[in-house]
Amino acid sequence: MTGPQGDTRPSFAALAAAWGVHFFTASGAVLGLLAVAAATRGDALASFWWMAATVAVDSVDGFLARRLRVKKVLPGVDGALLDNIVDFFTYTVVPAWFLLQVPLLPAGGAWPAVAAILYASAYQFSRSDAKTDDHTFSGFPSYWNIVVFYLYMTGTPPALNLAVILLCCFASFLPLRCLYPSRTKPLRPLTVALGLLWAASLLAVMFRYPAGGHHPYLAASWVYIAYYCVFSGWLTARGGRREGKTQGG
């Protein structure tokens, strides 16, 4: 419709769709709180299912926002900031709380590890170059829910778990360029295809755990992890433009 001074205003449908996308993004925080509740009562598997739901939301909300032109329809609401807030909670605070509830770390090591995670992620999320202009992440991209999942499912020793966490924290401060699975352009079709297979493998792991038979699917999922690391190494070695982008999206 046209406003009193000739400006074109978004239709009711466009406004409803835009608010719907923001509501969908914010729902990740609710799902994350359900993961916290599950971890608190000691139900690790349920907590992982809720974490998986938060990842599913984060995987599609940016696409929906771009497709429905949410930024243009609702310029007064910062969708990237909303996404950052939710992502910090679901990718950092929720798995950090999980580590305080589930014994994966050496005695006395949980709180120092969690503090390191929170500080490293606070830095990573606040970097002006957290996302580069050619769609890569700068430094370790705070995938703490995934780290915690693998530490739990692989059953690695507590001392090794602590070492992995501290290494990832350190990597948050390094000049790395990590693959942004849904947006990095080189080999994007291959990345998406492998990412979908990886997600299917992890779902199979959760469906079969703890009854048994989940180990082959867990082993298969490492193919994508290796691909991600090698690709990120190539992106880092190649270098490129680093003008800052916000973390969200």
Number of C-alpha atoms within 10 A of each C-alpha: 10 10 9 7 6 8 9 10 12 15 12 10 9 16 16 12 18 23 17 15 21 21 13 16 26 21 17 25 20 15 21 27 19 18 28 27 18 20 23 16 12 14 16 18 19 18 26 23 18 22 25 21 17 25 19 13 16 22 14 15 21 21 15 18 22 12 9 16 15 23 15 13 18 16 10 8 15 13 23 17 14 16 23 17 17 23 27 20 17 29 22 22 22 24 28 24 18 27 20 17 18 16 12 22 22 14 10 8 15 21 15 12 21 22 12 18 24 18 12 22 24 15 14 25 22 12 17 16 19 26 26 21 15 15 20 27 26 28 24 24 25 24 15 22 21 16 16 18 18 16 19 18 16 11 10 13 13 17 13 14 21 20 13 14 20 18 12 22 24 15 18 24 16 12 12 20 27 25 27 20 19 17 14 17 14 11 9 14 12 11 22 15 12 19 20 13 16 20 16 13 20 21 17 17 21 18 15 14 14 11 8 9 13 19 15 11 18 20 13 14 20 14 14 18 14 11 15 19 13 14 18 20 16 14 19 18 11 9 12 12 10 18 12 14 19 18 24 20 21
